[in-house]
Amino acid sequence: MSDSSNGAGAHTSLRGFWADLPREGRWLLSTTAVQLLGRGLTLPFTVIYLHEVRGISLDVAGSLMAWIAVVGVLVTGPGGAAVDKLGARAVILAGCVSQLVGVGILAFAQSVPMALLAMTLMGLSGTGWPAFNALIASIVDGPARQTYFGINFALVNLGIGVGGVISGAFVDVHRPWTFTTIYLFDAASMLIPIGLLLGPLRHVTGRAQAPDEDDDGAGSGTSYWAILRKPAMAWLILLTFLGTFVGYGQMEAGFPAFAREASHVSTRTVGWAFAANTAVIVLAQMFVIKRITGRRRTRVLLVMAAVWAAAWLLLGTTGIWPGAAYAMVGVIGFHVLFGFGETLLQPTIPAITNDLAPDHLRGRYNALSSGAFQAGGIVGPVVAGFMLRHDLQSPFIGLVVGGCALMVVLTLALERRVPARANGIDQPSEIPHVPDHV
């Protein structure tokens, strides 16, 4: 059985959700924003730090950033199996230590080999994401699982957004010690989850025993290939990859490149656009959760695809009047719409994944989802960079809008195959049965 000590009821108010949330869930949720504050301090400035402060060429700096994602994809498979064998808590602890050491090395890295070592360790910490989702699923059950994922996403963005504002006002390329400071703070922020997992949450393993007592991963139905052969999971993985390709992979690369090269807006406008994105997520997430609770999650994803298509079309029109006031408004408006779409995506995909997963295979299911997400984040910037470098702005917009349309097709295919409970309907309104601890 899973580690759940409780399952919050189907409350749609924040107060009701918090009242029914297990103590373990409260510990994790209440520290999310503070944990991510350190990540927010460094996330916008790593390429600038490597290039302008440490003197590493821009192309090498970009390759080092991509290497984090590559390592992250490579370790998701072993990481998911480790979650099922050892428990999510152990894998998260290992990932946090790896991140702490990696960021600590990066704070003082003055050569490519040191930076590569730091990035490799940071990439190895990628096992923590699927492990964290598996841990949450073992603590929170029923309809509250979707609510938890949504609120956690809002808090993640709050921490990253506040961190970015603080570091933007603090760092200076002419004062290298300011960058060392924020990276050391980022490393120190890993002590928060480590302290939680070694202290108040030391009893939560996030591991469930396989029904046949065979947890070596070799039995029928436990391999990654066997999981991918399940129709609902196969379509969900394709949808996750495509959603990341047209979404996050382009938001971090295609959007800023298009805004600068085609829309001709200032870097300050790009910064305000990202700030607007964070604000929308933080302010709208709870409202969205209330509206989508009890509805088919696949229908929510259909709305999200439409919203993202509208966002990319809006951005595309800014290239018609480059440098004008309309371009500035349109670039910011893109991120307003995109952020709203994120509030629809983030509560649904993780909830579907974990409602499809048997307790003893949560690690593998979340690893597959995480791998698809990271793969989309790798392919997206490569495609955007190639197309925009060759002045293919209009085909680029056509590609991402077409990708949104394809998401509709994949979502409808998923809806025909996903069980009702995993699709967010036909769920009990009362507090679910409480499974026994491991």
C-alpha positions in Angstrom: 0.0 0.0 0.0 1.0 3.6 -0.3 2.2 6.0 2.4 -1.0 8.0 2.4 -2.0 9.0 5.8 -5.0 10.8 4.6 -6.6 12.1 1.4 -8.0 15.6 1.4 -11.6 15.8 0.4 -13.1 17.4 -2.6 -13.0 20.9 -1.2 -12.6 23.6 -3.8 -11.8 26.4 -1.3 -8.2 26.9 -0.2 -9.2 26.8 3.4 -11.1 23.5 3.0 -8.3 22.0 1.1 -5.7 23.0 3.7 -7.9 21.7 6.5 -8.2 18.2 5.0 -4.6 18.0 3.8 -2.5 15.5 5.7 0.3 16.9 7.9 2.9 15.6 5.5 1.3 17.5 2.6 1.2 20.7 4.6 4.9 20.4 5.4 5.8 20.1 1.7 3.4 22.7 0.4 4.2 25.3 3.0 7.9 25.2 2.1 7.6 25.1 -1.7 8.0 28.8 -2.5 11.0 29.2 -0.1 12.7 26.2 -1.7 12.3 27.6 -5.2 13.4 31.1 -4.2 17.0 30.0 -4.6 16.2 28.5 -8.1 14.6 31.8 -9.1 17.7 33.7 -8.1 19.9 31.9 -10.6 17.6 30.6 -13.4 17.5 33.8 -15.5 21.2 34.5 -15.2 23.1 31.2 -15.7 24.1 31.8 -19.4 25.0 35.5 -18.5 27.1 34.3 -15.6 29.0 31.7 -17.6 29.6 34.0 -20.5 30.1 37.5 -19.1 31.5 36.6 -15.7 33.4 33.4 -16.2 34.4 34.1 -19.8 33.0 31.0 -21.4 31.9 31.4 -25.0 28.2 31.9 -25.6 27.8 28.7 -27.7 29.6 26.6 -25.0 27.5 28.2 -22.3 24.3 27.3 -24.2 25.6 23.7 -24.7 26.3 23.4 -20.9 22.7 24.5 -20.2 21.4 21.9 -22.6 23.6 19.3 -21.0 21.6 19.6 -17.8 18.4 18.5 -19.7 20.2 15.7 -21.5 21.5 14.2 -18.3 18.0 14.7 -16.8 16.5 12.6 -19.6 19.1 9.9 -19.3 18.5 9.4 -15.5 14.7 9.4 -15.6 14.6 5.7 -16.4 16.9 4.5 -13.6 15.4 7.1 -11.3 11.9 5.9 -11.8 12.9 2.3 -11.1 14.8 3.4 -8.0 11.6 5.2 -6.7 9.7 1.9 -7.0 12.5 -0.1 -5.4 13.8 2.3 -2.7 11.0 4.8 -2.3 10.5 8.3 -3.4 12.0 9.8 -0.3 15.5 8.2 -0.8 15.6 9.3 -4.5 14.6 12.9 -3.6 17.3 13.0 -0.9 19.9 11.9 -3.4 18.7 14.4 -6.0 18.8 17.3 -3.5 22.3 16.4 -2.4 23.4 16.2 -6.1 21.8 19.6 -6.8 23.4 21.2 -3.7 26.9 20.0 -4.6 26.5 20.9 -8.3 25.2 24.4 -7.7 27.9 24.9 -5.1 30.6 24.0 -7.6 29.0 26.3 -10.2 29.3 29.2 -7.8 33.1 29.0 -8.1 33.5 27.4 -11.6 36.0 29.3 -13.7 36.6 26.7 -16.4 34.6 24.6 -18.8 35.5 21.3 -17.0 34.3 22.6 -13.6 31.1 24.0 -15.2 30.5 20.7 -16.9 30.9 18.8 -13.6 28.5 21.2 -12.0 25.9 20.8 -14.8 26.2 17.0 -14.7 25.5 16.9 -11.0 22.6 19.3 -11.5 21.3 17.1 -14.3 21.5 14.0 -12.1 19.1 15.8 -9.7 16.5 15.5 -12.4 15.4 12.2 -10.7 13.9 14.4 -8.0 11.0 15.6 -10.1 9.3 12.3 -10.8 10.2 11.2 -7.3 8.5 14.2 -5.8 5.3 13.7 -7.9 5.3 10.0 -6.7 5.8 11.2 -3.1 2.9 13.6 -3.3 0.7 10.9 -4.9 1.5 8.6 -1.9 0.4 11.3 0.5 -2.6 12.9 -1.1 -5.3 10.8 -2.6 -8.6 11.4 -4.4 -9.8 14.7 -6.0 -7.4 16.7 -3.8 -4.4 15.4 -5.7 -5.3 17.6 -8.7 -5.7 20.6 -6.4 -2.4 19.9 -4.8 -0.5 19.8 -8.1 -2.1 23.0 -9.2 -1.4 25.0 -6.0 2.1 23.6 -5.8 2.7 24.8 -9.4 1.6 28.3 -8.4 3.9 28.3 -5.4 6.8 27.1 -7.5 6.2 30.1 -9.9 5.9 32.5 -6.9 9.2 31.4 -5.5 11.0 31.5 -8.9 9.4 34.9 -9.7 10.3 36.5 -6.5 13.8 35.1 -6.7 14.2 36.5 -10.2 13.2 40.0 -9.1 15.6 39.9 -6.2 18.6 38.7 -8.2 17.8 41.1 -11.0 18.2 44.0 -8.6 21.3 42.5 -6.9 23.6 40.9 -9.4 26.2 42.8 -11.4 28.5 41.3 -14.0 31.2 43.8 -12.8 31.0 42.3 -9.3 31.4 38.5 -9.7 30.9 37.9 -6.0 27.2 38.9 -6.5 26.8 35.8 -8.7 28.7 33.6 -6.3 26.3 34.7 -3.6 23.1 33.8 -5.4 24.5 30.4 -6.4 25.5 29.7 -2.8 22.0 30.7 -1.7 20.5 28.4 -4.4 22.6 25.5 -3.1 21.7 26.3 0.5 18.0 26.2 -0.4 18.3 22.4 -0.9 18.8 22.1 2.8 15.1 22.7 3.3 13.8 19.6 1.5 16.7 17.6 3.0 15.8 18.8 6.5 12.1 17.9 5.9 12.8 14.4 4.6 15.3 13.7 7.4 13.1 15.2 10.0 9.3 15.6 10.0 8.8 13.4 6.9 11.4 10.7 7.7 8.6 8.1 8.1 7.2 8.8 4.6 9.0 6.4 2.2 6.8 6.9 -0.9 7.2 3.2 -1.6 4.5 0.6 -2.0 4.9 -3.2 -2.1 4.0 -4.9 -5.4 0.9 -7.1 -5.1 2.8 -10.2 -6.0 5.7 -9.3 -3.6 8.0 -9.1 -6.7 9.4 -5.6 -6.7 12.5 -6.2 -8.8 10.9 -4.6 -11.8 11.3 -7.7 -14.0 7.8 -9.0 -13.6 5.1 -8.8 -16.3 3.7 -5.3 -16.6 6.4 -3.6 -14.6 8.8 -2.7 -17.4 8.8 0.7 -19.1 7.9 -1.0 -22.4 4.9 -2.7 -20.8 3.7 0.6 -19.3 4.0 2.4 -22.7 2.0 -0.4 -24.3 -1.0 0.6 -22.2 -3.1 2.7 -24.6 -3.9 5.6 -22.2 -0.3 6.0 -21.1 1.1 5.9 -24.6 -1.2 8.7 -25.7 -0.5 10.7 -22.5 3.2 10.5 -23.1 2.8 11.7 -26.7 0.6 14.5 -25.4 3.1 15.5 -22.7 6.0 15.6 -25.2 4.0 17.7 -27.7 2.7 20.0 -25.0 6.3 20.7 -23.8 7.5 21.1 -27.4 5.0 23.8 -28.3 4.9 25.2 -24.8 7.8 25.3 -22.4 10.4 24.4 -25.0 9.4 27.4 -27.0 8.7 29.8 -24.1 12.3 29.6 -23.0 13.8 29.8 -26.5 11.4 30.5 -29.3 9.5 33.3 -27.5 12.4 35.5 -26.5 14.1 35.0 -29.9 10.9 35.9 -31.8 10.2 38.9 -29.5 13.6 40.3 -30.1 14.2 39.4 -33.8 10.6 39.7 -35.2 8.7 41.9 -32.8 11.7 44.2 -32.1 10.8 44.8 -28.5 13.3 45.6 -25.7 14.7 43.2 -23.2 12.8 45.0 -20.6 9.5 44.2 -22.3 10.6 40.5 -22.5 11.2 40.7 -18.7 7.8 42.2 -18.1 6.2 39.5 -20.2 7.8 36.8 -17.9 6.7 38.8 -14.9 3.1 38.9 -16.2 3.3 35.1 -16.8 4.2 34.5 -13.1 1.5 36.9 -11.9 -1.2 35.2 -13.9 -0.3 31.8 -12.6 -0.1 32.9 -9.0 -3.4 34.8 -9.1 -5.4 32.6 -11.3 -4.4 29.0 -10.3 -6.9 28.6 -7.4 -9.7 30.1 -9.5 -8.9 27.7 -12.3 -8.9 24.7 -9.9 -12.3 25.6 -8.6 -13.6 25.7 -12.2 -12.1 22.5 -13.4 -12.8 20.3 -10.3 -15.1 17.5 -11.2 -14.8 18.1 -15.0 -13.1 15.9 -17.5 -9.4 16.6 -17.4 -9.1 15.9 -21.2 -11.7 18.7 -21.8 -9.5 21.0 -19.7 -6.6 20.1 -21.9 -8.6 21.0 -25.0 -9.2 24.5 -23.6 -5.5 24.8 -22.8 -4.6 23.9 -26.4 -6.9 26.5 -27.7 -5.6 29.2 -25.3 -2.0 28.4 -26.3 -2.9 28.5 -30.0 -4.4 32.0 -29.4 -1.3 33.1 -27.5 1.1 32.1 -30.4 -1.2 33.7 -33.0 -1.1 36.9 -31.0 2.6 36.8 -30.8 2.8 36.2 -34.5 0.8 39.4 -35.2 3.4 41.4 -33.3 5.8 40.8 -36.2 3.5 42.8 -38.5 4.2 46.0 -36.6 7.7 45.5 -35.1 8.8 47.9 -32.6 5.4 49.5 -32.2 3.3 49.8 -29.1 1.2 47.0 -30.4 4.2 44.7 -30.5 5.0 45.5 -26.8 1.4 44.9 -25.7 1.2 41.7 -27.8 4.4 40.3 -26.4 3.2 40.8 -22.9 -0.3 39.6 -23.8 1.3 36.4 -25.1 2.6 35.5 -21.7 -0.7 36.4 -20.1 -2.5 33.9 -22.3 0.3 31.4 -22.0 0.3 31.6 -18.2 -3.4 31.0 -18.1 -2.9 27.9 -20.3 -0.3 26.7 -17.8 -2.8 26.8 -15.0 -4.9 24.4 -17.0 -2.0 22.1 -17.8 -0.2 21.6 -14.5 -3.0 20.3 -12.4 -4.2 17.8 -15.0 -1.2 16.0 -16.6 0.4 15.0 -13.2 -3.0 14.0 -11.8 -3.9 11.8 -14.8 -0.4 10.2 -14.7 -0.7 9.3 -11.0 -4.3 8.2 -11.2 -3.3 5.8 -14.0 -0.4 4.4 -12.0 -0.6 1.5 -9.6 0.9 2.4 -6.2 4.0 0.2 -6.7 4.8 1.6 -10.1 4.4 5.3 -9.5 8.1 5.9 -9.9 8.1 4.5 -13.4 4.9 6.2 -14.5 6.2 9.6 -13.3 9.6 8.9 -14.8 8.0 8.4 -18.3 6.1 11.6 -17.9 9.2 13.5 -16.8 11.2 12.1 -19.6 8.7 13.2 -22.2 8.5 16.6 -20.6 12.3 17.0 -20.7 12.6 15.6 -24.2 10.2 18.2 -25.5 12.2 20.9 -23.7 15.3 19.8 -25.5 13.9 19.4 -29.0 11.8 22.7 -28.8 14.7 25.1 -28.5 16.7 23.3 -31.2 13.9 23.6 -33.7 13.1 27.2 -32.7 16.8 28.2 -32.9 17.1 26.7 -36.4 14.0 28.3 -37.8 14.4 31.7 -36.3 18.1 31.8 -37.2 17.0 31.3 -40.8 14.4 34.0 -40.7 11.5 31.6 -40.7 9.3 33.5 -38.3 6.0 32.9 -40.0 6.6 29.2 -40.5 7.7 29.0 -36.8 4.4 30.5 -35.7 2.6 28.1 -38.0 4.5 25.1 -36.6 3.6 25.9 -32.9 0.0 26.7 -33.7 -0.2 23.4 -35.8 1.3 21.7 -32.8 -1.5 23.0 -30.6 -4.0 21.7 -33.1 -2.3 18.3 -33.0 -2.6 18.4 -29.2 -6.4 18.5 -29.7 -6.3 15.3 -31.8 -4.1 13.6 -29.2 -6.3 14.7 -26.3 -9.4 13.3 -28.0 -7.6 10.1 -28.6 -6.6 10.0 -24.9 -10.2 10.7 -23.7 -11.4 7.6 -25.5 -8.9 5.4 -23.6 -8.4 6.9 -20.1 -10.6 5.5 -17.2 -13.2 7.9 -15.8 -11.4 8.3 -12.4 -8.1 9.2 -14.0 -10.0 11.7 -16.1 -11.2 13.5 -13.0 -14.8 12.3 -13.0 -16.8 9.7 -11.2 -14.8 10.4 -8.0 -16.2 10.3 -4.5 -16.9 13.6 -2.8 -16.2 12.2 0.7 -12.7 11.7 2.2 -11.3 8.6 0.5 -10.3 5.5 2.3 -7.0 5.9 4.1 -4.4 3.3 3.1 -2.1 1.8 5.6 1.5 3.1 6.0 4.3 0.9 4.7 
